[in-house]
Amino acid sequence: MSNTSDFYLTQADKCAVDAAASSLSQVRDRNLRAEQAWRTMAERLIQTEATRARQVAVAAAKAEANADAAAMQIDGLER
């Protein structure tokens, strides 16, 4: 998790605490909505980071395969 997703989750936790401590229903509801929004942002960011990491891994694997194929082709030409 990145610092940003950690920040989002920390904010969500604060909103949950504030909601639990509130005696006013409007304030409690507002904090609960804010908590859900922060958690949604964190989940989306975590998913985006995971997708990006998978894409980088696939690109690295393709680059390695291409390098291996090029090396084999050069090796075949030298014989």
C-alpha positions in Angstrom: 0.0 0.0 0.0 1.2 3.5 -0.8 1.3 6.4 1.6 -1.7 7.8 -0.1 -3.9 4.7 0.4 -2.7 4.6 4.0 -3.7 8.2 4.4 -7.2 7.5 2.9 -7.7 4.6 5.3 -6.5 6.7 8.3 -9.1 9.4 7.3 -11.8 6.7 7.0 -10.9 5.4 10.5 -11.1 9.0 11.9 -14.5 9.5 10.3 -15.7 6.2 11.8 -14.6 7.3 15.3 -16.2 10.7 14.8 -19.4 9.0 13.7 -19.5 6.7 16.7 -18.8 9.7 19.1 -21.5 11.9 17.6 -24.9 12.3 19.3 -26.4 14.2 16.4 -27.8 12.0 13.6 -26.9 14.4 10.8 -23.3 14.6 11.9 -23.1 10.8 12.4 -24.5 10.3 8.9 -22.1 12.8 7.4 -19.2 11.1 9.0 -20.4 7.6 7.9 -20.7 8.9 4.3 -17.2 10.4 4.5 -15.8 7.2 5.9 -17.3 5.2 3.0 -15.9 7.7 0.5 -12.4 7.5 2.0 -12.5 3.7 1.9 -13.7 3.7 -1.7 -10.9 6.0 -2.7 -8.4 3.7 -0.9 -9.8 0.6 -2.5 -9.6 2.1 -6.0 -6.1 3.3 -5.4 -5.0 -0.1 -4.1 -6.6 -1.8 -7.2 -4.9 0.6 -9.5 -1.5 0.0 -7.9 -2.0 -3.7 -8.2 -3.0 -3.5 -11.9 0.0 -1.2 -12.6 2.3 -3.7 -10.9 0.9 -6.6 -13.0 1.3 -4.5 -16.2 4.9 -3.7 -15.3 5.6 -7.4 -14.6 4.1 -8.4 -18.0 6.1 -5.8 -19.8 9.3 -6.9 -18.1 8.6 -10.5 -19.0 8.0 -9.6 -22.6 11.2 -7.5 -22.7 13.1 -10.5 -21.3 11.6 -12.8 -23.8 12.4 -10.4 -26.7 16.0 -10.1 -25.4 16.3 -13.9 -25.2 14.9 -14.3 -28.8 17.3 -11.6 -30.1 20.3 -13.3 -28.3 19.3 -16.7 -29.9 19.0 -15.1 -33.3 22.4 -13.5 -33.0 23.8 -16.8 -31.7 22.4 -18.5 -34.8 24.0 -16.0 -37.1 27.4 -16.5 -35.6 27.5 -20.2 -36.3 
